[in-house]
Amino acid sequence: MIAPSDIETIRERAQIAEVVGDYVSLRPAGHDRLKGLCPFHEERTPSFQVTPSKGFYHCFGCGESGDVYRFLQNMEHVGFVEAVEMLADRIKYQLTRVDDSADRVQDRGTKRRLLSANQTAADFYAGRLMGEDAAPARDFLKGRGFDRELSERFGCGFAPRGWDHLVRHLRTRGFAESEMEEAGLVSKGQRGVVDRFRGRLLWPIRNASREVIGFGARRIFDDDNGPKYLNTPETKLYKKSQVLFGLDQAKRDIANKHQVVVVEGYTDVMAMHAAGVPTAVASCGTAFGAEHIGVIRRLLLDDEKSHGEVIYTFDGDNAGKAAALKAWDGDQSLVAQTFVSLMPEGLDPCDTRLQRGEEALRELVAQRVPLLEFATRATLAEFDLATAEGRVGALRRTVPMVAKIKDVALRDEYARQLAGWVGWEDTGQVLSRVREEAGEKPARREQRAAEPHISRSPGRSPSARDWSQRESLKALLQHPKLASEQFAGVSPTVFAREDYRAVRDGAVRAMEAAPGLDGHGWVQAVWEQTGEEQLRSLVVELAVEPIATSEGQMAKYVGAVLARLELFDVEDQIAELKSELSRNERSGDEARFSEVFGELVALESYRRALQKLVNGEDGLSGG
């Protein structure tokens, strides 16, 4: 058991914006709000929002929401206890446990333990790099132009040539052989487990949170008959289709510069960073694929409005050109502009730095060519454009390539350029063919361009009453000190929608159970009072959805919102009284008629007062 007070303390200290920021590039979206591309579903326009002061996130696209623990559970696929432990480690908080010995037994094999085993191994390998037997590893790094400072920055290490140096070290640190195996640090031998990496130079591979999740190892001894590079196998932590070497070093620069440079190897990443290109990353033991692109998109904030740059680097030989064309085939999930930088033939970035200097690497990145242009021109080179047959064949191959571009304006411009590259006199004909291949007729495209943009407001709001219910709940959750007193006077019958009424009831119970709460604690209390998962998601959604006014006008706005909600209640009562008044008039019950009439006059007076509050609000429309 983890002490409940620890759970609350860690929740408060672990800044949700920083934790989410390890996975998603966030940018300001108003007071106390940050937005980015949702990590839980594919999208092109950011609908994922974080509210730091409340400690919650919510996606208006897929509905996923929660606090910092929920986010880490979903991203790392761990249980609640592991999420708490991971955050405690992150902020260096000592957990208070009940029956700690039992916890240690149950903890074995969890992600936290595997991360700890990997970090222990990384420290072990780094320490052995300075040993006498590691001279070949140091010579290799020195020969590639990497000094000790850069090697330490990337955590380079050395695995001794013996069979079980790491195994014995991990045993002394309390790790079971099963944990070593689950972490991918050992292999099964005839006499038990042996070190997976032996006699090799190692690079620790870290996730975006700088946690060691695996290793890449290079052969450095001539009598080593194993593969040139050996990586950690697939484990709970290490998924090669999602891992990017250097991401922990590059993520901040990627987000700030809106650029990522994709290279092929560990030494290439180091060379790029040493040359002043801090946005370089590399895939690990597999080709750069769709899941890698997903990671990049979230860091670039790759949406319709914020076009970043993805720059692929390839060798200038035929294999490099083929790799560039393959990259183009898988490139269309990116909105970002994609480029290619071809290295001098036979040289990789590391060799280029050694032979031509760091400036040469920076120039190669600066002289990047749009990947589409490169792919198109490379395809055109296969045809004899001096002949009619060659030009027709070239268009047949390249029109579908240009038609893949999702940016309509950019697609049309490339269609015009394609006509020039091919030598096709009728530019309009090529443009029409590209549009037709894209499945969009010119007339429809022009019609859609002329249509006004109607943005989808968060949540359903088919009527003024629904809108007022929603706004009042937002006001209550986000500004309880301003809204709670007036909110308490509103009849629950005003909340006609069942989900809104359930949230209202949960808020009332929270106010009764713990009056005076504010911020995250208040939202958490309401969240706990609404048991169903769907309702809890709605609570977070309402707690983070923007309120359409400035902070300076918030008190006035909240008062007006609640006045409008109460106005509906009063108007309902007035309608009932008028109906009763009509019935009393027909029945001749003068005493009751006079009583109802008096109530009606008082309610009408109150309605006019509420209407004045509503009319005096700034920017309050809704319905």
LOKOLDREN-467456 format. One record per atom (N, C-alpha, C): x, y, z; residue in one letter. Coordinates in steps of 0.2 Angstrom, whole numbers, plus 5000, padded with zeros to 4 digits. Last residue first. Layout:
<pts>
XYZA
...
</pts>
This chain:
<pts>
486451504859G
485751484857G
485451534854G
487551604865G
487351534866G
486651524865G
488151734872S
487651724867S
487351654868S
489051854879L
488651794881L
488151784876L
489851974878G
489951914874G
489551854875G
489552014895D
489952024889D
490051964885D
487952054902E
488552014901E
488852024895E
486752114903G
487352154904G
487952114903G
485752024901N
485852074895N
486552114896N
485751954913V
485951924907V
486151974901V
485352064922L
486052034923L
486251994916L
484052074916K
484552134916K
485252104917K
483551954919Q
483651974912Q
484152034912Q
483451964933L
483851914930L
484051934923L
482452064934A
483052074937A
483552034934A
481352004928R
481652064924R
482352074927R
481151894937R
481351884930R
481651944927R
480651964948Y
481351934948Y
481551914941Y
479452014943S
479952064945S
480652034945S
478851884941E
478951924935E
479551984937E
478751844954L
479251814950L
479351854943L
477851934959A
478451934962A
478951904957A
476751904951V
476951974950V
477751974953V
476451774955L
476651784948L
477051854947L
476051784968E
476651754967E
476951764959E
474851854965G
475451884969G
476051854968G
474151754958F
474351824955F
474951854959F
473951664968V
474451644963V
474651714959V
473151734977E
473751714979E
474251694974E
472051764968S
472451814971S
473151794974S
471651624966F
471851674961F
472251724963F
471251584979R
471851554976R
472051594970R
470151674980A
470651674985A
471351644982A
469251634969E
469551704969E
470151704974E
468851524959D
469251514966D
469651584966D
468351504947G
468051554951G
468351554958G
468751424937S
468451384942S
468151434947S
469451514928R
468851474926R
468451444931R
470451554937E
469951604934E
469351574932E
471151444939N
470751474944N
470251524942N
471651424926R
471251374928R
470851404934R
472551534925S
471951524920S
471451474923S
473451504935L
472951564936L
472351564931L
474051394930E
473651384936E
473151444937E
474751454920S
474251404918S
473751394924S
475551544927K
475051574922K
474551514920K
476351454934L
475851494938L
475351524933L
477051394924E
476651354928E
476051394931E
477751504919A
477251474914A
476851424918A
478551534930I
478051584928I
477551544923I
479351414931Q
478851434936Q
478351484934Q
480051444919D
479651384920D
479151394925D
480651564922E
480251564917E
479751494917E
481551514932V
481051564934V
480451564929V
482351434925D
482051404930D
481451444932D
482951524916F
482551464913F
482151434919F
483651604925L
483051634922L
482651574919L
484651524929E
484151534934E
483551564931E
485451534918L
485251474920L
484651474924L
485751674918R
485351644913R
485051574914R
486451684930A
485751714930A
485351684924A
487551604926L
487151574931L
486451614932L
488051704917V
487951634915V
487451604920V
488251814925A
487751814920A
487551744917A
489251774934G
488651794937G
488051794931G
490251744925V
489951694928V
489351714931V
490451874920Y
490251824916Y
489951774919Y
490951944931K
490351964928K
490051914924K
492151864934A
491551874939A
490951894936A
492851884922M
492651824923M
492051824929M
493451994916Q
492751994916Q
492451934919Q
494851964918G
494552024921G
493852024921G
494951854910E
495051844917E
494751904921E
493751854896S
494451864899S
494451854907S
492851714889T
492951784892T
493551794895T
492351584887A
492451634882A
492351704885A
493251454894I
492651494895I
492751564891I
493851294888P
493851364889P
493251404890P
493851144897E
493551184891E
493551254892E
494151094909V
494651114905V
494451154899V
492951044915A
493451084919A
494051114915A
492350974906L
492051044908L
492551084912L
493150864905E
493050904899E
492850974901E
493050814918V
493650844916V
493650884910V
491650774918V
491950824923V
492550854921V
491750684907L
491350744906L
491550794911L
492350574914S
492750614908S
492350674906S
491450544923R
492050574925R
492450604920R
490450494915L
490350554918L
490950584921L
491150374911Q
490950424906Q
490750494909Q
491350304923E
491850334919E
491650384914E
490250354937E
490350324930E
490950354926E
490250434949G
490550364949G
490750334942G
490650574955T
490350554949T
490650484947T
491450604965Q
490750604967Q
490350574961Q
492750624960E
492650564964E
491850554966E
492550744953W
492650684949W
492550624953W
492450824964V
491850814960V
491950754956V
493750814969A
493250794973A
492550784969A
494450864958Q
494550794960Q
493950774964Q
494050994958V
493850954952V
493950884954V
494651034970W
493951034969W
493750994963W
496051014968G
495750974973G
494950974973G
496351104958H
496351034956H
495950994962H
495351244963G
495851214959G
495751134958G
494651224980D
494751254974D
495251224970D
493451204994L
493951174989L
494051224983L
492351235002G
492951285001G
493551264997G
491851085009P
491651155007P
492351195006P
491550935007A
492250965008A
492151045005A
490250885006A
490750845009A
491350885011A
489550984999E
489350975006E
489850935010E
490250984987M
490251054991M
490051034998M
490050854983A
490750874984A
490750944988A
488650864980R
488850824985R
489650844988R
488650954970V
488350974976V
488550934982V
489350884960A
489650944963A
489350964969A
488450784958G
489150764961G
489450824964G
487450854952D
487250824959D
487950804962D
488050894940R
487750944945R
487750914952R
488250774934V
488850814936V
488650864941V
486850744932A
487250694937A
487950734939A
486450844924R
486150844931R
486650794935R
487250814913Y
487350874916Y
487050874923Y
486650684910D
487350684911D
487550754915D
485250724907E
485450674913E
486150684915E
484650884904R
485050834902R
485350784908R
484050974912A
483650934909A
484050874906A
484251064925F
484651024922F
484350964918F
483151114932V
483451154926V
483851114922V
483051044943T
482651024938T
482851064931T
483851094953P
484151044949P
483651024943P
483751274954S
483451214955S
483751154951S
485051374962V
484751354955V
484351284956V
485751404973G
485051424973G
484651404966G
487051364971A
486651324975A
485951344975A
487551464962F
487351394959F
486951354964F
487851564971Q
487351574967Q
487051504964Q
488951494977E
488451524981E
487851534977E
489851454967S
489551404971S
488951434975S
490551544959A
489951514956A
489551484962A
491751594964L
491351644961L
490651614960L
492351474969K
492251534973K
491751584971K
492451394957P
491951374962P
491851434967P
492851394943H
492851454947H
492351444953H
492751274936Q
493351314935Q
493451374940Q
491551224940L
492151184941L
492751224940L
490651324937L
490651304944L
491351264945L
490851354924A
490951404929A
491051374936A
490351224919K
491051254918K
491251304923K
489051234923L
489451184926L
490251204925L
488651344915S
488651354922S
489051304925S
488851294902E
489251354904E
489251354912E
487851194902R
488551174901R
489051234904R
486651264903Q
486851214908Q
487651194908Q
486751344892S
486751374899S
486951324904S
486551254882W
487151294882W
487251324889W
485351204884D
485851154885D
486551194886D
484651324882R
484551294888R
485151244889R
484851344869A
485151394873A
485151364880A
485351194860S
484851244862S
485151294867S
486351104857P
485751114852P
485251164854P
487751074859S
487451134862S
486851144857S
489050954865R
488350974861R
488051034864R
490750994864G
490150974867G
489550994863G
491551134857P
491651074861P
490951054865P
490951174840S
491051194847S
491151134852S
491751164825R
491351124830R
491451154837R
491651304814S
492051264819S
491551224824S
491451324798I
491051324804I
491451274809I
491951434785H
492151384790H
491751384796H
490951454770P
491151474777P
491451424781P
491451404754E
491051394760E
491351424766E
492451414744A
491951474745A
491551464751A
493051294744A
493451354746A
492951414748A
491951214739R
492151204746R
492551264748R
491951264725Q
491351264730Q
491551264737Q
493251224721E
493051294722E
492451304726E
493051084722R
493651114726R
493451194727R
492051064713R
491951044720R
492451084724R
492751094701A
492151134703A
492051124710A
493850994701P
493951074702P
493351114704P
493550854711K
493450884704K
493550964706K
494650744718E
494250804719E
494250844713E
495450634718G
494750624719G
494350684721G
496750644713A
496650654721A
495950644723A
496550634700E
496850574703E
496750584711E
496050764697E
495550704696E
495850644700E
497150844700R
496550844704R
496050784704R
498050794690V
498150784697V
497550794702V
497350834679R
497450764680R
497650744687R
497350974680S
496650934680S
496750864682S
498650994678L
498351014685L
497650974685L
498850954665V
499250914671V
498850934677V
498151054659Q
497950984658Q
498250934664Q
498751174662G
498051154665G
497851084664G
499951164655T
499951154662T
499251134665T
500351104640D
499751124643D
499751104651D
501751054638E
501551124637E
500851144640E
502850974647W
502150964645W
501851034644W
504050944653G
504050984647G
503350974643G
504250894666V
504150844660V
504150884654V
504351014673W
504950964673W
504850914667W
503151084670G
503751114668G
504351054668G
502250994676A
502151004669A
502851034666A
502651004689L
502750944686L
502750954678L
502251134693Q
502951124692Q
503151064688Q
500851114694R
501151154688R
501851144687R
500851024704A
500651004698A
500851044692A
501351104714Y
501751054712Y
501551024705Y
500251184716E
500851214714E
501351164711E
499251094720D
499151124714D
499851154711D
499851054733R
499751004727R
499651034721R
499751174740L
500451144738L
500351094732L
498351184741A
498751234737A
499451214735A
498051064748V
497751074741V
498151124737V
498950954756D
498851024756D
498651044749D
499250814753K
498550834756K
498450914756K
499850734739I
499950794744I
499250814747I
499550634730K
499550614737K
499550674742K
499750694717A
499050684720A
499050664727A
501050664715V
500850734717V
500150734720V
500950524712M
501350544718M
501150614720M
500150524701P
499850494707P
500250514713P
501050584691V
500350614693V
500150584700V
502050494689T
502150554694T
501550584696T
501750394679R
502050374686R
502050434691R
501150474669R
500750414672R
501050394679R
502250554666L
501650584669L
501250534672L
503050464660A
503250504666A
502750524669A
502350424649G
502450374654G
502650404660G
502350544641V
501750514644V
501850464649V
503750564639R
503350614643R
502750584646R
504050444632G
504350454638G
503950504642G
503250474620E
503150414624E
503450414631E
503950584615A
503250584617A
503050534622A
505550614621T
505150584617T
504450584620T
506350674630A
506450694624A
505950664619A
506350604642L
505850654641L
505850694635L
506450444646D
506750484641D
506250544639D
506450404663F
506150414657F
506550454652F
507050414675E
506950344672E
506650344665E
506850534680A
507550524677A
507550454674A
505650544686L
505750564680L
506350544676L
506050494699T
505650454695T
505650474688T
506850604703A
507150534703A
506750494699A
505850704703R
506350704699R
506750644698R
505050654714T
504750664707T
505350664702T
505950654725A
505650584723A
505350594716A
506250784726F
506750734725F
506450674722F
504950844728E
505350864722E
505850814720E
504650784740L
504250764734L
504650784728L
505650834749L
505650764747L
505250744741L
506550984745P
505950944746P
505850874744P
508250974750V
507750974745V
507150944747V
509451064760R
508951014759R
508451024753R
510451144765Q
510351144757Q
509851084756Q
510551134778A
510251194776A
510051194768A
511151004779V
510451014781V
510151074779V
512351044773L
511950984770L
511250994772L
512851134782E
512651154775E
512251104772E
513151054793R
512651104794R
512351134787R
514150974788L
513550944790L
512950994790L
515151074785A
514851034780A
514151004781A
515451114798E
515151154794E
514751124788E
516251004802E
515551014805E
515151064801E
517150914789G
517050964795G
516350974797G
517550824781R
517450884778R
517250934783R
517850704788Q
518250714782Q
518150794779Q
516950704799L
517750684800L
518150714794L
515750724794R
516050774799R
516750764799R
515650614785T
515650684782T
515950734787T
515550514794D
516150514790D
516150584787D
514250544800C
514850544804C
515550544800C
513450544789P
513550604793P
514150604797P
514350434777D
513750454781D
513850514785D
514750424760L
514950454766L
514250454770L
514550384747G
514950334751G
515050364758G
514250544741E
514250474739E
514750434744E
513750654753P
514150644748P
514250564747P
511950644757M
512650644759M
513050634753M
510550734754L
510950674752L
511650684754L
509150764763S
509850794762S
510250734760S
507450804760V
507950754760V
508650794759V
505950844768F
506450864764F
506950804764F
504250894771T
504750844772T
505250854766T
503150984781Q
503550984775Q
504150934776Q
501850904790A
502450944790A
502750934783A
500850814790V
500750874787V
501350914786V
501150644787L
501350704790L
501050764786L
500650534780S
500350544786S
500550614790S
501550514769Q
500950564768Q
500550564775Q
502650444769D
502750504771D
502050544772D
502950324763G
502650324769G
502550384773G
503550354751D
502950314751D
502550314757D
504650424755W
504150464752W
503450424752W
505450324759A
505250364764A
504650404761A
505750264746K
505350224751K
505050274756K
506550364741L
505950354738L
505450314743L
507650354750A
507250414750A
506650404747A
508150224747A
507850234753A
507450304754A
508650254734A
508050204735A
507750214742A
509650334738K
509150364734K
508450314734K
510450244744G
510150304748G
509650334744G
510750154734A
510450134739A
510050194743A
511550244726N
510850214723N
510450194729N
512250374736D
512250314732D
511550294730D
512250464746G
512150484740G
512150434734G
511350424761D
511950414757D
511750434750D
510150534768F
510350474765F
510950474762F
509050614780T
509750614777T
509850544775T
507550704780Y
507850634780Y
508550644777Y
506750814790I
507350814785I
507650744786I
505250894792V
505650834794V
506150824788V
504651044799E
505051014794E
505350944797E
502951094802G
503651084804G
504051054798G
501651204802H
502051154798H
502751154800H
500351234809S
500951234812S
501451184808S
499051204805K
499251274806K
499951284807K
498751074805E
498651114799E
498951184799E
500151004814D
499451014812D
499351054806D
501250944823D
501150934816D
500450944814D
502150964834L
501450984834L
501250994827L
503250884835L
503250944830L
502650984831L
502850784843L
503350834846L
503350894841L
501850724836R
501650744842R
502150794845R
502650674825R
502150724824R
501950754830R
503550584830I
503850644828I
503250694827I
502650474833V
503050514839V
503250574836V
502250444820G
501750474825G
502150504831G
503450404814I
503150464812I
502650494817I
503550284821H
504050334822H
503750404820H
502550214815E
502450234822E
502950284824E
502950204802A
502350244803A
502350264811A
504850214802G
504150194800G
503550234803G
506450174798F
505950234800F
505250224798F
506850004801A
506750064796A
506350114800A
507849954815T
507349944810T
507250014806T
508849984825G
508749914823G
508149904818G
508050134828C
508550084832C
508350014829C
508150294820S
507850234822S
508350184825S
508750444827A
508850384822A
508450334825A
508950624826V
508750564829V
508850504824V
509350804828A
509450734825A
509250674829A
509350924833T
508650894832T
508750824828T
510550994833P
510250964839P
509650924839P
511851024825V
511151004823V
510850964828V
513151044829G
512651094830G
512051084826G
513950934828A
514050984823A
513551044824A
513550854838A
514250884839A
514350944834A
512350814832H
512350854838H
512950894839H
512950734821M
512550794820M
512450834826M
513650634829A
514050684824A
513550744823A
512650574835M
513150604839M
513550654835M
511950514824V
511650564829V
512150604833V
512950434819D
512750494815D
512350544819D
513150344829T
513650384828T
513450444823T
511850274827Y
512050304833Y
512550364832Y
511050304811G
511450264816G
511650304822G
510350384801E
510250314801E
510650274807E
509250524804V
509850494802V
509850424803V
508150654803V
508250584803V
508850554800V
507850804811V
508350774806V
508350704807V
506450914813V
506850854815V
507250824810V
505751064819Q
506251024814Q
506450964817Q
505351164827H
504951134823H
505251104817H
506151214837K
506351234830K
505851214825K
505551164849N
505651244848N
505751264841N
505451034847A
504851064848A
504951144847A
506751004845I
506250984840I
505651024841I
507351044857D
507451074851D
507051064845D
506750944865R
506551014866R
506751054860R
507250824860K
506550834860K
506350914861K
508550774860A
508350824854A
507650844855A
508850684870Q
509250744869Q
508950794864Q
507850594868D
507850624875D
508350684874D
508150544855L
507550584856L
507550624863L
509150464853G
509350534853G
508750574855G
508250344844F
508850354848F
509050434847F
506650304846L
507050344842L
507650364846L
505450174845V
505950204848V
506450244844V
504450104839Q
504250164842Q
504850204845Q
504949984835S
504550024830S
504350094832S
505449924846K
505949964841K
505550004836K
505149944862K
504749934856K
505149964850K
505449904878Y
505849924871Y
505449894865Y
504749864889L
504949934888L
505149954881L
504449734887K
503949784890K
504049854888K
505449704872T
505249694879T
504649734881T
506349644859E
505749674861E
505549654868E
508149654863P
507549624860P
506949664862P
509449784860T
508949744865T
508349714861T
510449744846N
510049784850N
509649744855N
512049754838L
511549704842L
511149754846L
512949764823Y
512549794828Y
512049744831Y
513649654817K
513949724818K
513649764823K
513349494825P
513149544820P
513549614822P
514849394830G
514149414830G
513949474825G
516149364831N
515749334825N
515049354825N
517549444835D
516849444837D
516449424831D
518849464832D
518649394833D
517949384835D
518949604832D
518949574826D
518749494827D
517849704842F
518349654842F
518349614835F
516649784841I
517349814841I
517949774841I
514949794838R
515549754838R
516149794837R
513849894847R
514249884841R
514849844842R
512249904853A
512949884855A
513249864848A
510949984862G
511249974855G
511949954856G
509649954874F
510349974872F
510449954865F
508350024884G
508649974880G
509349994878G
507850124892I
507350064890I
507650014886I
508150244903V
508450194899V
507950134898V
507250394902E
507350334906E
507650284901E
506850514897R
507550504898R
507750444903R
505650524892S
505750544899S
506450534901S
505750474880A
505650544880A
505750574887A
506950334883N
506250364880N
506250444881N
508550294877R
508150314882R
507450334879R
509850174876I
509250204872I
508750224877I
511550184878P
510950174881P
510350204877P
512750104868W
512350164869W
511750144872W
514350014869L
513550024870L
513350094870L
515449904862L
515349974864L
514549984864L
515749734869R
515449784864R
515449854867R
515949614876G
516449644872G
516249694867G
514249574876R
514849554878R
515449584873R
512549574880F
513049614877F
513749594880F
511949474888R
511749484881R
512349514877R
512649364900D
512649434898D
512449434890D
511649224904V
512349254902V
512149324900V
510849104914V
510849164910V
511549194910V
511348924912G
510948984915G
511049044911G
512148854904R
512248844912R
511848904915R
511848874892Q
511848804894Q
511848804901Q
510949034893G
511448994891G
511348924893G
509849164888K
509849094891K
510449054888K
510449334891S
510149274886S
510249214890S
510049494897V
510349434897V
510049384892V
509249604896L
509949614897L
510349554897L
507849614894G
508249604888G
509049614889G
507049624905A
507349684903A
507749674896A
506849484907E
506249524905E
506449594902E
508049454912E
507849424906E
507249464903E
508049514924M
508649534919M
508349504912M
506949454930E
506949524929E
507449544923E
507449324932S
506849334928S
506849404926S
508449344941E
508649334934E
508049344929E
508149494951A
508149424950A
508249414942A
509249614959F
508749594954F
508749524952F
510049664969G
509449634971G
508949614965G
511349694966R
510849754967R
510149724968R
511949574964T
512149614970T
511649674972T
511449554952R
511249504957R
511349544964R
512049644944L
511349654945L
511149604951L
513349584944H
513249654946H
512549664948H
513149464937R
513349464944R
513249534948R
512749504925V
512349464929V
512449464936V
513849574920L
513249614922L
512849574926L
514749464919H
514949524923H
514349564925H
514749334912D
514149354917D
514349414921D
515749314902W
515049294901W
514549324906W
516849454897G
516649394901G
515949374900G
517049574891R
517049514887R
516849454890R
516049714896P
516649674896P
516549604893P
515349844887A
515149784890A
515749734890A
515450014890F
515749954887F
515549894891F
514550164884G
514850124889G
515150064886G
513850334883C
514250274880C
514550234885C
512950444886G
512950384890G
513350324887G
513050564879F
512650504876F
512650444880F
513950624887R
513250654886R
512850604883R
515050544886E
514750544892E
514050574892E
515450584873S
515250514874S
514850504881S
515650724875L
515150704871L
514950624872L
516850714884E
516250744886E
515650724881E
517750644876R
517450604882R
516850644884R
517450664858D
517850664864D
517450634870D
517450584843F
516950604849F
517450604855F
517950544831G
517950614832G
517550634838G
518150414828R
517550444825R
517450524827R
519150384836G
519250384829G
518650414825G
518550394849K
519050444847K
519150444840K
517850274848L
517450334849L
517950394847L
518850174847F
518350184841F
517950254842F
519550194858D
519850204852D
519350214846D
518550144867R
518750214868R
519150234861R
518550014863A
517950054863A
518150124863A
519949974866P
519649974859P
519050014858P
519949994880A
520350034876A
520050034869A
519349914890A
518849954886A
519249994881A
520249864899D
520049814893D
519549854888D
520449964908E
520949944903E
520749904897E
518950074909G
519350014911G
519950004906G
518050164905M
518650194907M
519150134909M
516850084904L
517150114898L
517850144899L
516250054916R
516850004913R
517150034907R
515350144918G
515950144923G
516450104920G
514450114908A
514750184908A
515350184912A
513949994913Y
514349994907Y
514750064906Y
513350034925F
513849984925F
514249994919F
512350124921D
512850144925D
513450094925D
511550024913A
511850084910A
512450114914A
511149944924A
511549914918A
511949974915A
510350034930T
510850004934T
511349974929T
509350054920Q
509750114923Q
510450084926Q
508849924920N
509149954914N
509650014916N
508249914932A
508749864930A
509149894924A
507350014932S
507850014937S
508449974935S
506449964922L
506850024921L
507450034926L
506049854929L
506449844923L
506749904921L
505349914940R
505949874941R
506349864935R
504349974932R
504750014936R
505449974938R
503649874927K
504049914922K
504549954926K
503849724937T
503549784935T
503949824930T
504649624942G
504449614935G
504049674933G
504149644959R
504649614954R
504349604947R
503249694968D
503549744963D
503949704958D
503049594977Q
502549604972Q
502749654967Q
504249614985V
504049554982V
503549564976V
504049744990R
504549734986R
504549664982R
502849734997D
502849774991D
503449754987D
503349665008A
502849635004A
502849664997A
504149765014S
504449705012S
503949665007S
503249865018D
503649875012D
503949815009D
502049895025D
502249825024D
502649825018D
501650045017V
501449995023V
501649925021V
502750175013R
502350115012R
502150085018R
503050335006T
502950295012T
502450235011T
504350374994L
503650354996L
503650325003L
505150514991Q
505250454995Q
504550434997Q
505450584975Y
505050584981Y
505050514984Y
505950634963K
506350614968K
506050614975K
505150644952I
505250704956I
505650694963I
505250514947R
505350574943R
505550634947R
504850434957D
505550434955D
505750494951D
503550464957A
503950474963A
504650474961A
503150424944L
503150494946L
503550514952L
503250284946M
503650314941M
503750394942M
502350264957E
503050254958E
503550284953E
501150294950V
501350334956V
502150324957V
501250194940A
501250264938A
501450304944A
501150074948E
501750094945E
501750164942E
499850094953V
500350094958V
501050104954V
499050084941F
499050144945F
499650144950F
500050004928G
499450004933G
499550074937G
500450044911V
500650024918V
499950034922V
500650104898H
500350044899H
500550014906H
501150234896E
501650184897E
501350114898E
499950304893M
500550304889M
501050254889M
499050264903N
498850254896N
499450254892N
499750304915Q
499550234914Q
499350224907Q
499950444912L
500550394912L
500350324912L
498650484913F
499050494907F
499650444907F
498350454927R
497950424921R
498350424914R
499150544933Y
499250464934Y
498950434928Y
498650664930V
499350644928V
499450574928V
496950634925D
497450674928D
498150644926D
495850634910G
496150614917G
496650654920G
495250574895S
495350624900S
495650594906S
494650564878E
495050534883E
495250594888E
493850604868G
493550604874G
493950584880G
494350634855C
494150564857C
493850554864C
494250774855G
494150734849G
493950664851G
494550834866F
493950854864F
493750814857F
495450774879C
495450774872C
494750784869C
496150834894H
495550814890H
495650824883H
496950834910Y
497050844902Y
496350814900Y
497250924925F
496950874921F
497050884914F
497651014935G
498050954935G
497650904930G
497251144936K
496751094938K
497151024938K
498351214931S
498151234938S
497651174940S
498551154917P
498951144923P
498751154930P
497651074907T
497451134911T
497951124917T
497751034890V
498051024897V
497851084901V
496950954876Q
497051014880Q
497350994887Q
496850914859F
497050884866F
497250944870F
496650944847S
496050944851S
496150924858S
497451004833P
497550994840P
496850994844P
497150924818T
497050984821T
497050974829T
497350794815R
497750844811R
497750914814R
497550634823E
497150694822E
497650744818E
497350474831E
497650514825E
497250574824E
497450464849H
497150454842H
497450494837H
498250494859F
497850434860F
497450424853F
498950614859P
499350554858P
498950484858P
498350754850C
498150694855C
498650634854C
499350894849L
499050834845L
498950784850L
498851024861G
499350984856G
498950934853G
498851164872K
498551114868K
499051084863K
498451234888L
498951214883L
498651164879L
497951364899R
497751304895R
498351294890R
497951484907D
498051414910D
497851364906D
497251574894H
497451574901H
497451504904H
497751504878G
497351544882G
497651544889G
498651404874A
497951414870A
497451454875A
500351364871P
499851404874P
499151414870P
500751194866R
500851274865R
500251304869R
501651044867L
501151084869L
501251164868L
502050894861S
502250964860S
501651004862S
502050754871V
501650794866V
501950864866V
502950684879Y
502650644874Y
502250694869Y
503350774889D
503850724887D
503550684881D
502150854892G
502650874887G
503250834885G
501650774902V
501350774895V
501850794890V
502550824912V
502450754911V
502150744904V
502350964912E
502950934910E
502950864908E
500950974915A
501151004908A
501850974907A
500950924928I
500650884922I
500850904915I
502150914939Q
501850954935Q
501550924929Q
502050834954A
502250814947A
501850864942A
501450894965R
502150914963R
502350894956R
500150834966E
500250904966E
500950934963E
500450704965R
499950724960R
500050804960R
501150694977I
501550674971I
501050704965I
500150714987T
500750754986T
501150754979T
499250604984E
499050674983E
499650724982E
500050494988I
499750504981I
499550574979I
500350525001D
500950524996D
500650534989D
499150505007S
499450575007S
500050585002S
499050365006P
498550415002P
498850485001P
500450265004A
500050315009A
499650355004A
500250114996I
500650184996I
500150225000I
500449945000M
500050005000M
500450065000M
</pts>
